[in-house]
Amino acid sequence: MKKVLVVLAVFVLASSFIGCAARTAVKPDATPEPALEATVEESAAATPVPVKKAADRYVVKKGDTLWDVSSMSKIYSDSFQWPLLYKANRDQISDPDLIEVGQELDVRKDISADEKEDAIQKAKDTPPYRPHTAPRKTLPLKY
C-alpha cells in the first residue's frame, strides 16, 4: 500500500511540475499602436447622423396653434418663432394657420441666430389671422 501511495505522490508531483513547465507566459504587445490621423474629408464622412429624440417632436393637441406651440418652454419659448415650426414641417403643413390634432411636428433645435432672427421678422410681418377652414392657395409671405 505504501508503494501505491508513493507512486501516486510522485505522479501528482511530476504532473504538477510538467503542467507548470508547459505553460507559456503571454506577454502583452509592447509595440504602441500608431496614432490615428483623420483628414477633414474622412472626419466629415464619419460624423454620425444625430438621432431624433422625443424632445425633437411635438404631437399637436386640440386647440394648438404654431404660435402657442413655439411659445412652450420645451420648444422655443418664443411665440414669434412659429415660422421655424412651419418651415421644418412643410411636408405635412400646407397652411401655417391650419394644423391638425395628432400631427407629429419636428422641432429643430440646431437653429442659427440668422434663422431665428428671420423667423421672428416673418412672424411680425404676417398679417393678422383671419378665420378659414381650408388651406389658403397663396400664403401672405414666403416662409
Secondary structure, DSSP 8 states (H G I E B T S, - for coil): -HHHHHHHHHHHHHHHHHHHHH--------S--------HHHHHHT-------GGGEEE--TT--HHHHHHSTTTTS-GGGHHHHHHHTTTT-SSTT---TT-EEE------HHHHHHHHHHHHHS------SS--SS-SS--
